[in-house]
């Protein structure tokens, strides 16, 4: 097996999202990536390599990601098996890789087109030996979807939509809500497709801005219908945050489903 992709000193995402996670006016040391082993409910292990750092949480297997993986496994017959699946903001791409292993006809893991992020997804796909029904792609929300469609169109079936769309801990990027909704609307299979949205309010003071995604989703021109599934608690993800007044909020994982 080839070596895990090495971390670059700086990526485009560091520049684009510096306003969210802080500007780096000095040269930071390169942080090595690491391997995480995730177990399905049936005990099947899945190895996920995570990059060393990312302002987009691509270096972390978040609680929302773990939750949505379990949800997909519980509902594999209706959301995964023989379905086309796409994930946005994939990070290590655990949900996409799980879907491929559970029998998706095609699982497409996408993230911001930073070489480090996309190369790492490709590495995880190869490591888990699912190249036949799992692909990776760098994609910016709201952009032309031709490259996406090219990966699910072809013999024996011509597809132009996805049955299941996965959004795991991505709606913190509030300025991109409309672009993300545009892409979801373009790609969802009408009437039967589902958009799974799981997230944790990592910045509790911006919870209302996180939740505004769902209000926007129901408005023109998107007109999604909305089901709130549940809110559960995990241990807070960032252990260095010692603010006990926000601990409960930071431990939440919300789950919603959008559909047309």
PyMOL commands that set and color helices and strands:
alter all, ss='L'
color gray80, all
select helices_A, chain A and resi 12-16+18-21+63-74+76-79+94-101+115-127+146-150+174-187+204-218+244-250
alter helices_A, ss='H'
color red, helices_A
select strands_A, chain A and resi 34-39+45-50+84-88+106-111+134-138+153-154+157-158+164-168+194-199+225-233+252-259
alter strands_A, ss='S'
color yellow, strands_A
deselect
rebuild
show_as cartoon
